[in-house]
Amino acid sequence: MPLHPLSRRNLIVVGAAALLTIVSGVSRADDTIRIGMIPDAGATQVSIDQKAPLQAYLAKELGHPVKLVIPTSYNATVEGLGNGSLDFAYLGGLTFVKAHGRYGVAPLVQRDIDKKFHSLFITQADSSIHALADLKGKTFAFGDINSTSGHLMPYRAMVKAGIDPDKDLKWFRYTGSHAATVQAVAAGVAEAGSVDETVFRALIAENKVDGKKLRVFFTSPDFVDYVWVARKDIDPAIQKKFAEAFLRLTPEHDAAILAILRGNKFVTATAAEYDDIEDVAKRLAMF
Amino acid sequence: MDPFWTQLAAFFPPYVSAHYLLALIGPVAESLGMTVGAMFVAYLVSLPVGLAMATEAPGGRAAQRFLAGFRAIPDLTLAIFCVVLFGLGSGAGMLALALYYMGAVAKMFGDLLRTAPAAPVAALRATGANRAQIALFGLLPLKSADLLTYGSYEFESAVRASVIVGAVGGGGLGSELVGTLAGLDYQRTTTLIIILILIVSGIDRLTVALRRWPRLLWLFPPIGIAALYFYGPHFLALGHAARTFAGMFPPTLSAREWHRLPALIGETVGIAAAGTAFAVVFALPLGLASARNIAPGWVAVPVRRLLETLRSIPEVVWGLVLIVVAGVGPTAGALALGLHSLGCLGRLYAESFENVPRAPVVALAATGAGPISVAGFATFPLALGPIAAHSLFRFEWNLRMATVVGLIGAGGIGQALYDAQQLMFYRPMMAYLLVTVAIVAAADFLNERTRAYFGWSYLAR
């Protein structure tokens, strides 16, 4: 059979070869472990170098190169665990419930404070707001829509106090991060807001906001929040190493790493602790 | 002090340190790599499709329709989809850009190639040349200059879009920008915006050079392939993508969401209308002040620079900043559309003033009328037609963009889509996406009608 350089069959063969080359390039493997963190405190790819000690520590403990990734949204962190672009991740309570329900991620460790976490309601020091009931007719800033301490639990606290955020507030908005909520309240863009207690204290300690300008007017009841998880297909031996790396942290030896994590001590986490969060999320139509 | 000004002041002065600028090389390379790779694919796919369409080859029209379908989904929305389906990073961003610009470039190439002069093509056909030969030896050489010019415009627009898709997790400068805003590092945000302006003007210079020395184009394929390799999707979770996509069907809205829908659509249309009105009101004086035949150089040149700056910052980036300054909500969205549109309309109005027929203007001046009277009674009324056309085009474009700025927190249907996506309520998300596509399609339809009415000479984008 004579060979026509531009025959249909040859074109198909060439096309298929090209496609294969592209696909094989796409699926090239490397052994870097990718660890995601929800952008709860606001962070950039560049500011990841502030987290370099954590990355170096985990690389040493896991015996693999490690890449820390801070996606632009909570949702993207969960989807990263779903599609395999992240191997481990730091999630909030609500994002954990979602990632666990959809993709079966395994809870590993959390800070001791995460078992009894609180969300703070803040306002300007001289404002007329002193209790949840005073929020009627006011403007309010929640954090990310997927945040447990910035949205889910404060929402529940308001509902329990007889405030329907959809009807009783003048308006509410999602700021996307706890830091942005604090800033919005400090600048007067919103009259009050709800934030993660550790982020709020860290911002004041770092002088990023003026602590004297703000006042906490309500502290939520205890709930369980942040947790480090593994994608379900991760080798259990590596999951174990990962958990142990956190459980071994002590304030005496690892102050720099613990400061990044805003905690003092890590403990084992279980999925059962989150039953209550799941229940609240379902009732408030956030799950 | 008013929170608006306090917040605005927080963006100045821009943060500059050697360490930070060095650290930004990575994100800048990622944004550029994403663009180059995506546009390489877009040109590669669009050229044959455009040629097939222009030569009326079987399937050409169908292929173009298919690609144009992606154009109905705004780039930012496509990026959100790609991040959901293919994970984070420049791979998803590149994919979104490639899909969007394949649609845009195929349509543009097809339209351009169809306008090739008929005589040479007919002569070629008379020699018995087949479609491929007509395409290669007739259409391509006849239209190469136009293809290059309009192709490079699309590249410029893709550079800006790469920052936009980055904002939802596509990596590069956009991701960095969103991070600085969420982390309250506003002075760094300003630095990033300045870098964006510099990149856009650098690309502008580059495309001018390319039109002068078309041989430079040979550098594009190797750079494109390298960009695909380094910044393309690094893994493909096809099973996950298929499952997630299937989970978006059937699109569903709850009774409560249906109830809210008209208000959301109204808000989106309102954002577009308010933004356009803002731009028109300020573009008239600024357009006059920057028209070379009306304003003296010492006024025209700085005003032109201002307008250039306003339009080199995309609506979404304006939106991200204004949400910090003016608070989340439709006001920020309308202002974002308004400021970018002001940059665009200001220039177009100025050109309209410059292009008025000279005779009536000279005649009025000869009667002894002063410069202000001449502008008011001759130049202005004569330019009114094009100005109306440009404003109408802008409103239609803003209708499309209003769905996009919603995604970053400016309210309306875009915000509903984004909130549903964030909460992983993918069926309502798909429903909102279909509503968005319908709004964009309506805007495109209006646009085609306006264009048919005014003719192509008033073409505005």
Boltz contact constraints between the chains, C-beta under 6 A:
constraints:
  - contact:
      token1: [A, 26]
      token2: [B, 233]
      max_distance: 6.0
  - contact:
      token1: [A, 26]
      token2: [B, 236]
      max_distance: 6.0
  - contact:
      token1: [A, 39]
      token2: [B, 182]
      max_distance: 6.0
  - contact:
      token1: [A, 42]
      token2: [B, 182]
      max_distance: 6.0
  - contact:
      token1: [A, 42]
      token2: [B, 183]
      max_distance: 6.0
  - contact:
      token1: [A, 43]
      token2: [B, 179]
      max_distance: 6.0
  - contact:
      token1: [A, 43]
      token2: [B, 183]
      max_distance: 6.0
  - contact:
      token1: [A, 44]
      token2: [B, 176]
      max_distance: 6.0
  - contact:
      token1: [A, 44]
      token2: [B, 179]
      max_distance: 6.0
  - contact:
      token1: [A, 44]
      token2: [B, 180]
      max_distance: 6.0
  - contact:
      token1: [A, 45]
      token2: [B, 176]
      max_distance: 6.0
  - contact:
      token1: [A, 46]
      token2: [B, 23]
      max_distance: 6.0
  - contact:
      token1: [A, 71]
      token2: [B, 88]
      max_distance: 6.0
  - contact:
      token1: [A, 71]
      token2: [B, 169]
      max_distance: 6.0
  - contact:
      token1: [A, 72]
      token2: [B, 169]
      max_distance: 6.0
  - contact:
      token1: [A, 72]
      token2: [B, 175]
      max_distance: 6.0
  - contact:
      token1: [A, 72]
      token2: [B, 178]
      max_distance: 6.0
  - contact:
      token1: [A, 75]
      token2: [B, 422]
      max_distance: 6.0
  - contact:
      token1: [A, 76]
      token2: [B, 83]
      max_distance: 6.0
  - contact:
      token1: [A, 76]
      token2: [B, 88]
      max_distance: 6.0
  - contact:
      token1: [A, 76]
      token2: [B, 169]
      max_distance: 6.0
  - contact:
      token1: [A, 79]
      token2: [B, 84]
      max_distance: 6.0
  - contact:
      token1: [A, 80]
      token2: [B, 87]
      max_distance: 6.0
  - contact:
      token1: [A, 80]
      token2: [B, 88]
      max_distance: 6.0
  - contact:
      token1: [A, 82]
      token2: [B, 240]
      max_distance: 6.0
  - contact:
      token1: [A, 83]
      token2: [B, 87]
      max_distance: 6.0
  - contact:
      token1: [A, 83]
      token2: [B, 237]
      max_distance: 6.0
  - contact:
      token1: [A, 83]
      token2: [B, 240]
      max_distance: 6.0
  - contact:
      token1: [A, 84]
      token2: [B, 237]
      max_distance: 6.0
  - contact:
      token1: [A, 85]
      token2: [B, 87]
      max_distance: 6.0
  - contact:
      token1: [A, 85]
      token2: [B, 88]
      max_distance: 6.0
  - contact:
      token1: [A, 98]
      token2: [B, 424]
      max_distance: 6.0
  - contact:
      token1: [A, 145]
      token2: [B, 419]
      max_distance: 6.0
  - contact:
      token1: [A, 145]
      token2: [B, 422]
      max_distance: 6.0
  - contact:
      token1: [A, 146]
      token2: [B, 422]
      max_distance: 6.0
  - contact:
      token1: [A, 173]
      token2: [B, 328]
      max_distance: 6.0
  - contact:
      token1: [A, 176]
      token2: [B, 182]
      max_distance: 6.0
  - contact:
      token1: [A, 177]
      token2: [B, 182]
      max_distance: 6.0
  - contact:
      token1: [A, 179]
      token2: [B, 183]
      max_distance: 6.0
  - contact:
      token1: [A, 179]
      token2: [B, 184]
      max_distance: 6.0
  - contact:
      token1: [A, 180]
      token2: [B, 182]
      max_distance: 6.0
  - contact:
      token1: [A, 183]
      token2: [B, 184]
      max_distance: 6.0
  - contact:
      token1: [A, 187]
      token2: [B, 3]
      max_distance: 6.0
  - contact:
      token1: [A, 187]
      token2: [B, 6]
      max_distance: 6.0
  - contact:
      token1: [A, 187]
      token2: [B, 7]
      max_distance: 6.0
  - contact:
      token1: [A, 188]
      token2: [B, 3]
      max_distance: 6.0
  - contact:
      token1: [A, 189]
      token2: [B, 3]
      max_distance: 6.0
  - contact:
      token1: [A, 189]
      token2: [B, 327]
      max_distance: 6.0
